[in-house]
């Protein structure tokens, strides 16, 4: 069963199979947690949001289309729950250092590289968390989850023009907060240009 596709596992989940839910959780928990953490800025909240997403998957399994990929549904649920959390709390409880491993991706950099870039990453993390929630969600989905503008529009059920606007103003705020020219394009830190559709 562990080799089953997401669609097969959803079909099993719709029949009440909790093992299928466990397999889906194991398969997608890192993506859901990272997204929730980047939007909320709070590891404890991200853990709670992770649980909420999979509880909702279980609860609403009958409404999940087996013929469509599961990840967009998970992104939508994670983004919506995280956005609601941010709006309710309007405060940042944790320092941004907890996001460092996620933002830079542990497989891309050695420990020496991480230590060297730590100060820069702290600035990037602060700048991302200082964005208004609507812009932060789009920036996180676009830059950190590598989704296209069309995918983000579909996930958030927001028109493409609104997504582009949020990304544009989010990028402008990041550039301002980080200082012009501070992060050169292609340095692996945060490419503030976008050309993906």
N, C-alpha and C positions, 0 to 999 in steps of 0.2 A: 504494500500500500504506500510505502514511502517513496516509491518511484512514480506514483500517480501524478497526473497533471493537476493543476489548480482546478480546472473544470471538473475533473473526476472527483476531486476531494469536495468540491462544492456540492456535487450531486449526492455524495455520501453524507455530507453535513445536513443537507435538506431532509435526509432520512433519519436524522437524529444521531449520527455517528460522531461521538465526541473525540475519537481518535483522529478523525479527519480534521477537526478543529485544531487539535494539538499539532498535527503535521503542518497545517497552514500557518499556525503561530510560529513554529520553528523556522519555517521557510521565509516569513516576511517580517518577523519581529524587529530585526535590526533596522530595516528601512523605515518602519513605522516609528520606532523609538527615535532615530536620528532626526526625522522630520519634526516630530513633536518637540524634541529638545531644541532644535534650531529655532522653532517658532516661539516656544514658551520661555526658553532660557532657564528652565528650572528642571534639573534631573528628576526630582521627586514627582513633579507634575507630569513630566514625560513618561515616567513609569506608570502613573495612574492613567494617563491618556492611552498608553499602549494597551492596558487592560480594557479600558472602555471601548476601544476600537474593536477588539476581538470579541468582547461581550456583545457588541452590536452586530458583528458578523454572525455570531451564533443566533442571536435573537431575530435578525432579519434575513436569515439565510434563504428563506423562501422567496425573497424579493431580489436576490442576486441572480443576474442572468448568467447561466452556465456557459453560454456561447461567447461571452465577452471576457476579455482578460480581467483578472481580479485586481491587479495593481492600481488601475485608475480609481476603482471603488475604495480601496484602502487609502490612497492619497487623499481622495475627497473627504472621507470620514476623518482622517487624521488632521487635515487642514481645517476642517470645520470645527472639530472639537478643540483643537489648539487655539484657533482664532477666538472661540467663545471663552476659553480659559483666560486668554490675554485680555480680552475686553472686560471680563469680570474682575480681574485682579489689578490690572493697570499698574503693576509694580514688578520689579525684578528682584527676586529673593536671593538668587545665587550669583556668585561671580562668574564671569564668562569663561574662566579658565577651563571649566568642565566641558566646554564645547570644542576645545582645541583638537583632540584626537579625531573628532568627527569632521570638523571643517577641513582638515588637511588630509584625512584618509591615511590611516596607519600604514597601509601597504605602499604608499608612494614615497614616504620619507623615512630616513634612518633616524635613530635617536639623536645623533649629532645634528642633523638637519633640523629636527624639531626644536632642539634647544636654541639653535641659532635664530630660528624664525619666531620663537615664542613671543617676544615683545610685539612684533608686527601682527601676529595672529590675535593677540589680545586686543589690539586696536581694531582689527577687522571684526572681531566678535562683538565688541562694544558698539561699533558702528551699525552692525546688522540688528542688534537688539534695540538700538535707539530708533530704528525705523518705525513708522506707524504700522500697526498690525497688518493692515491690508497690503501694504507694500512689502512687509517682511515675508508674508506668506508667498507672494509671487517670487521674490528674490530667492528664498529658500528652495522653492520648487524648481526654479530655473537654473540657478547656479549650483546648488548643492545636490540636487537630485537629477540634474541634467535632463529635465523635461523640456519639450518644445513649447512654444507659445500656444500652439493649438491644443496640445495635451493639457496645459494648465487651464486654458479657457474651458475645455470640456470638464475637467475635474472640478473646477470651482463654479461651473455653470454661470460664467460671467462672459460678456462679449469680448472678442479679441481686442478691440480698441481699448477697452478698460484695462485688460491685462498689459497691453503695451504701455499704456499711460502709467500704470502702477510701477512697472519695471523701469520706465524712463525716470520717473521721479525718485524711485528708490535708488537707482544708480547715481543720479545727481546728488542725492543726500549722502550716499556713501563716498563719492568723490570729494565732496565738501568736507565731510567729517574726517576723511583720511588724508586730505591735502592733495592738491593736484600734483601729479607726477610721482607721488610717493610710491605707488606700486606700478611698476612698468608693465605694459601689456606682455603677456606670455611668461611672467616670472613664476607662474605656478601658484601664486597667492590668490588672486581674485581678478579674473579678466572682466573688466567692466564694460566691454563691448559685447554686443550680441549680434549674431547673424543667423541664428537658427530660426526657422519659421515657427 
